[in-house]
Amino acid sequence: TDDAKAAIAKKAIARKTGARGLRTIIEQVLLDTMYDLPSMDDVSKVVIEEGVIEGDSKPYIIFGGAEPRQLAASD
């Protein structure tokens, strides 16, 4: 989301890493999701909101046009 993009940029600025730091921030945020996705069937989209970047929530996983489901800590 746009809020997530702004939060990523703010983190990069705070860390003084600039554009190179954007990839690192995104990889850190999506690490668990990137590990879990290959074992999930019919995933069509992963939605990242500001809370995900801030560490307050998990990404939303959307399965084949269904309603979004937030990835639980135990998933």
DSSP file (Angstrom, degrees, kcal/mol; ACC not computed):
  #  RESIDUE AA STRUCTURE BP1 BP2  ACC     N-H-->O    O-->H-N    N-H-->O    O-->H-N    TCO  KAPPA ALPHA  PHI   PSI    X-CA   Y-CA   Z-CA
    1    1 A T     >        0   0    0      0, 0.0     4,-2.1     0, 0.0     5,-0.2   0.000 360.0 360.0 360.0 166.9    0.0    0.0    0.0
    2    2 A D  H  >  +     0   0    0      1,-0.2     4,-2.2     2,-0.2     5,-0.2   0.877 360.0  54.8 -63.0 -37.2    1.1    3.6   -0.3
    3    3 A D  H  > S+     0   0    0      1,-0.2     4,-2.2     2,-0.2    -1,-0.2   0.890 107.3  50.4 -62.9 -38.8    1.3    3.8    3.5
    4    4 A A  H  > S+     0   0    0     44,-0.3     4,-2.4     2,-0.2    -2,-0.2   0.912 108.7  51.4 -65.3 -42.5    3.7    0.9    3.5
    5    5 A K  H  X S+     0   0    0     -4,-2.1     4,-2.2     1,-0.2    -2,-0.2   0.908 110.6  48.8 -61.3 -41.1    5.9    2.5    0.8
    6    6 A A  H  X S+     0   0    0     -4,-2.2     4,-2.4     2,-0.2    -1,-0.2   0.898 110.5  50.7 -65.3 -40.0    6.1    5.7    2.9
    7    7 A A  H  X S+     0   0    0     -4,-2.2     4,-2.1     2,-0.2    -2,-0.2   0.880 109.4  51.0 -65.5 -38.4    7.0    3.7    6.0
    8    8 A I  H  X S+     0   0    0     -4,-2.4     4,-2.2     2,-0.2    -2,-0.2   0.928 111.1  48.3 -63.5 -45.0    9.8    1.8    4.1
    9    9 A A  H  X S+     0   0    0     -4,-2.2     4,-2.3     1,-0.2    -2,-0.2   0.903 110.0  52.0 -62.5 -41.9   11.2    5.2    2.9
   10   10 A K  H  X S+     0   0    0     -4,-2.4     4,-2.7     1,-0.2    -1,-0.2   0.901 109.5  49.9 -61.9 -41.0   11.0    6.6    6.4
   11   11 A K  H  X S+     0   0    0     -4,-2.1     4,-2.2     2,-0.2    -1,-0.2   0.914 110.3  49.9 -64.0 -42.2   13.0    3.6    7.8
   12   12 A A  H  X>S+     0   0    0     -4,-2.2     5,-2.3     2,-0.2     6,-0.9   0.897 112.5  47.4 -63.5 -40.0   15.6    4.0    5.1
   13   13 A I  H ><5S+     0   0    0     -4,-2.3     3,-0.8     2,-0.2    -2,-0.2   0.925 111.2  50.7 -66.0 -44.5   16.0    7.7    5.9
   14   14 A A  H 3<5S+     0   0    0     -4,-2.7    -2,-0.2     1,-0.3    -1,-0.2   0.858 113.7  45.0 -62.4 -35.5   16.2    7.0    9.6
   15   15 A R  H 3<5S-     0   0    0     -4,-2.2    -1,-0.3    -5,-0.2    -2,-0.2   0.539 106.7-130.5 -83.4  -7.6   18.9    4.4    9.0
   16   16 A K  T <<5S+     0   0    0     -3,-0.8    -3,-0.2    -4,-0.5    -4,-0.1   0.877  72.0 123.9  57.2  40.4   20.7    6.7    6.6
   17   17 A T    >>< -     0   0    0     -5,-2.3     3,-0.7     1,-0.2     4,-0.7   0.563  49.4-164.2-104.2 -12.9   20.8    3.9    4.0
   18   18 A G  H >>  -     0   0    0     -6,-0.9     3,-0.9     1,-0.2     4,-0.5  -0.214  59.1 -22.3  62.8-153.1   19.1    5.7    1.2
   19   19 A A  H >> S+     0   0    0      1,-0.3     3,-1.1     2,-0.2     4,-0.6   0.815 134.4  62.2 -64.1 -32.4   17.7    3.7   -1.8
   20   20 A R  H <> S+     0   0    0     -3,-0.7     4,-0.7     1,-0.2     3,-0.4   0.827  99.5  56.6 -63.4 -29.6   20.1    0.8   -1.2
   21   21 A G  H <X S+     0   0    0     -3,-0.9     4,-2.3    -4,-0.7    -1,-0.2   0.669  88.0  77.3 -76.0 -16.5   18.5    0.2    2.2
   22   22 A L  H <X S+     0   0    0     -3,-1.1     4,-2.4    -4,-0.5    -1,-0.2   0.928  94.2  48.4 -59.9 -45.9   15.0   -0.1    0.7
   23   23 A R  H  X S+     0   0    0     -4,-0.6     4,-2.7    -3,-0.4    -1,-0.2   0.912 110.7  51.1 -62.1 -42.9   15.7   -3.7   -0.5
   24   24 A T  H  X S+     0   0    0     -4,-0.7     4,-2.3     2,-0.2    -1,-0.2   0.916 110.6  48.7 -61.2 -44.0   17.1   -4.7    2.9
   25   25 A I  H  X S+     0   0    0     -4,-2.3     4,-2.2     2,-0.2    -2,-0.2   0.930 112.8  47.5 -62.3 -46.2   14.0   -3.4    4.7
   26   26 A I  H  X S+     0   0    0     -4,-2.4     4,-2.3     1,-0.2    -2,-0.2   0.914 111.8  50.3 -63.0 -43.3   11.6   -5.1    2.3
   27   27 A E  H  X S+     0   0    0     -4,-2.7     4,-0.7     1,-0.2    -1,-0.2   0.897 110.5  49.7 -63.2 -40.2   13.5   -8.4    2.6
   28   28 A Q  H >< S+     0   0    0     -4,-2.3     3,-0.6     1,-0.2     4,-0.3   0.914 112.9  46.9 -63.7 -42.4   13.5   -8.2    6.4
   29   29 A V  H 3< S+     0   0    0     -4,-2.2     4,-0.3     1,-0.2     3,-0.2   0.871 119.5  39.0 -66.7 -37.9    9.8   -7.6    6.5
   30   30 A L  H 3X S+     0   0    0     -4,-2.3     4,-3.3    -5,-0.2     5,-0.3   0.355  83.0 106.4 -96.8   5.5    9.0  -10.3    4.0
   31   31 A L  H <X S+     0   0    0     -4,-0.7     4,-1.6    -3,-0.6    -1,-0.2   0.924  85.5  39.7 -54.1 -53.8   11.4  -13.0    5.3
   32   32 A D  H  > S+     0   0    0     -4,-0.3     4,-2.3    -3,-0.2    -1,-0.2   0.906 117.0  50.9 -63.0 -41.5    8.8  -15.3    6.9
   33   33 A T  H  > S+     0   0    0     -4,-0.3     4,-2.6     1,-0.2    -2,-0.2   0.913 108.1  51.4 -64.0 -43.2    6.3  -14.7    4.1
   34   34 A M  H  < S+     0   0    0     -4,-3.3    -1,-0.2     1,-0.2    -2,-0.2   0.837 112.1  48.5 -63.3 -31.6    8.9  -15.6    1.4
   35   35 A Y  H  < S+     0   0    0     -4,-1.6     4,-0.3    -5,-0.3    -2,-0.2   0.886 116.5  41.5 -72.9 -40.0    9.7  -18.8    3.4
   36   36 A D  H >< S+     0   0    0     -4,-2.3     3,-1.4     1,-0.2     4,-0.4   0.802  97.2  76.1 -79.9 -31.2    6.0  -19.8    3.8
   37   37 A L  G >< S+     0   0    0     -4,-2.6     3,-1.9     1,-0.3    -1,-0.2   0.839  84.7  60.9 -56.0 -41.8    4.7  -18.9    0.3
   38   38 A P  G 3  S+     0   0    0      0, 0.0    -1,-0.3     0, 0.0    -2,-0.1   0.801 105.0  50.3 -59.8 -25.5    6.1  -21.9   -1.6
   39   39 A S  G <  S+     0   0    0     -3,-1.4     2,-0.4    -4,-0.3    -2,-0.2   0.481  95.8  88.9 -89.6  -1.7    4.1  -24.3    0.6
   40   40 A M    <   -     0   0    0     -3,-1.9     3,-0.4    -4,-0.4     2,-0.3  -0.779  69.8-139.7 -98.6 140.1    0.8  -22.4    0.0
   41   41 A D  S    S+     0   0    0     -2,-0.4    -2,-0.1     1,-0.2    -4,-0.0  -0.744  73.6   6.9 -97.9 145.3   -1.5  -23.2   -2.9
   42   42 A D  S    S+     0   0    0     -2,-0.3    22,-2.1     1,-0.2     2,-0.5   0.758  73.7 165.5  64.4  31.4   -3.4  -20.7   -5.0
   43   43 A V  E     +A   63   0A   0     -3,-0.4    20,-0.3    20,-0.3    -1,-0.2  -0.682   8.8 172.6 -78.6 126.0   -1.8  -17.5   -3.6
   44   44 A S  E     +     0   0A   0     18,-3.3     2,-0.3    -2,-0.5    19,-0.2   0.671  60.0   3.8-105.9 -22.0   -2.6  -14.6   -5.9
   45   45 A K  E     -A   62   0A   0     17,-1.7    17,-3.2     2,-0.0     2,-0.4  -0.989  48.8-148.7-162.5 149.7   -1.3  -11.6   -3.9
   46   46 A V  E     -A   61   0A   0     -2,-0.3     2,-0.5    15,-0.2    15,-0.2  -0.997  21.7-155.8-121.5 124.6    0.5  -10.5   -0.7
   47   47 A V  E     -A   60   0A   0     13,-2.9    13,-2.4    -2,-0.4     2,-0.5  -0.889   4.4-163.7-107.6 126.1   -0.6   -7.1    0.7
   48   48 A I        -     0   0    0     -2,-0.5   -44,-0.3    11,-0.2     2,-0.2  -0.937   9.8-175.3-110.8 122.3    1.8   -5.2    2.9
   49   49 A E    >>  -     0   0    0     -2,-0.5     4,-1.3     9,-0.1     3,-1.2  -0.618  43.7 -94.3-108.5 172.5    0.4   -2.3    5.0
   50   50 A E  H 3> S+     0   0    0      1,-0.3     4,-2.2    -2,-0.2     5,-0.2   0.865 122.0  60.6 -55.1 -40.4    2.2    0.2    7.2
   51   51 A G  H 3>>S+     0   0    0      1,-0.2     5,-2.7     2,-0.2     6,-1.3   0.810 100.7  54.9 -59.5 -30.9    1.6   -2.0   10.3
   52   52 A V  H X45S+     0   0    0     -3,-1.2     3,-0.7     4,-0.2    -1,-0.2   0.916 108.5  47.5 -67.7 -43.4    3.6   -4.8    8.6
   53   53 A I  H 3<5S+     0   0    0     -4,-1.3    -2,-0.2     1,-0.2    -1,-0.2   0.875 113.0  49.0 -64.8 -38.0    6.6   -2.5    8.1
   54   54 A E  H 3<5S-     0   0    0     -4,-2.2    -1,-0.2     1,-0.0    -2,-0.2   0.564 116.4-115.1 -79.2  -8.9    6.4   -1.2   11.7
   55   55 A G  T <<5S+     0   0    0     -3,-0.7    -3,-0.2    -4,-0.6    -4,-0.1   0.612  86.2 113.6  85.9  12.6    6.2   -4.8   13.0
   56   56 A D  S   <S+     0   0    0     -5,-2.7     2,-0.3    -6,-0.2    -4,-0.2   0.652  78.7  12.7 -91.1 -17.6    2.7   -4.4   14.3
   57   57 A S  S    S-     0   0    0     -6,-1.3    -2,-0.2    -8,-0.1    -1,-0.1  -0.913  73.4-107.2-150.5 174.2    0.9   -6.9   12.0
   58   58 A K        -     0   0    0     -2,-0.3    -6,-0.1     1,-0.1    -9,-0.1  -0.680  44.9 -89.0-104.2 159.4    1.5   -9.6    9.4
   59   59 A P        -     0   0    0      0, 0.0    12,-2.3     0, 0.0     2,-0.5  -0.268  39.3-116.0 -63.0 153.7    1.0   -9.4    5.7
   60   60 A Y  E     -AB  47  70A   0    -13,-2.4   -13,-2.9    10,-0.2     2,-0.5  -0.819  25.2-153.5 -91.2 130.6   -2.4  -10.2    4.1
   61   61 A I  E     -AB  46  69A   0      8,-3.5     8,-2.4    -2,-0.5     2,-0.6  -0.920   4.7-158.3-106.2 125.8   -2.3  -13.3    1.9
   62   62 A I  E     -A   45   0A   0    -17,-3.2   -18,-3.3    -2,-0.5   -17,-1.7  -0.919   5.7-154.5-109.3 124.1   -5.0  -13.4   -0.9
   63   63 A F  E >   -A   43   0A   0     -2,-0.6     3,-3.5     4,-0.5   -20,-0.3  -0.871  60.5 -43.1-102.4 118.9   -5.8  -16.8   -2.3
   64   64 A G  T 3  S-     0   0    0    -22,-2.1    -1,-0.2    -2,-0.6   -21,-0.1   0.709 118.4 -42.1  35.1  50.0   -7.2  -17.0   -5.8
   65   65 A G  T 3  S+     0   0    0      1,-0.2    -1,-0.3    -3,-0.1   -22,-0.1   0.449 108.2 128.4  84.5  -0.1   -9.6  -14.2   -5.7
   66   66 A A  S <  S-     0   0    0     -3,-3.5    -1,-0.2     1,-0.2     3,-0.1  -0.186  71.9 -71.0 -79.0 177.1  -10.9  -15.0   -2.2
   67   67 A E        -     0   0    0      1,-0.1    -4,-0.5    -5,-0.1    -1,-0.2  -0.388  62.8 -95.0 -64.9 146.4  -11.1  -12.6    0.7
   68   68 A P        -     0   0    0      0, 0.0     2,-0.4     0, 0.0    -6,-0.2  -0.319  37.6-158.7 -64.2 146.9   -7.7  -11.6    2.2
   69   69 A R  E     -B   61   0A   0     -8,-2.4    -8,-3.5    -3,-0.1     2,-0.4  -0.997  15.4-128.4-128.6 131.2   -6.5  -13.6    5.2
   70   70 A Q  E     -B   60   0A   0     -2,-0.4     2,-0.4   -10,-0.3   -10,-0.2  -0.637  28.8-114.8 -81.3 133.3   -3.8  -12.3    7.5
   71   71 A L        -     0   0    0    -12,-2.3   -13,-0.1    -2,-0.4    -1,-0.1  -0.521  33.1-136.4 -68.2 121.0   -1.0  -14.6    8.1
   72   72 A A    >   -     0   0    0     -2,-0.4     3,-1.1     1,-0.1    -1,-0.1  -0.365  19.5-111.7 -77.1 159.4   -1.0  -15.7   11.7
   73   73 A A  T 3  S+     0   0    0      1,-0.3    -1,-0.1     2,-0.1    -2,-0.1   0.809 119.4  48.4 -60.6 -30.0    2.1  -15.9   13.8
   74   74 A S  T 3         0   0    0      1,-0.2    -1,-0.3     0, 0.0    -3,-0.0   0.558 360.0 360.0 -89.0  -8.4    1.8  -19.7   13.9
   75   75 A D    <         0   0    0     -3,-1.1    -1,-0.2     0, 0.0    -2,-0.1   0.481 360.0 360.0 -73.8 360.0    1.2  -20.1   10.2
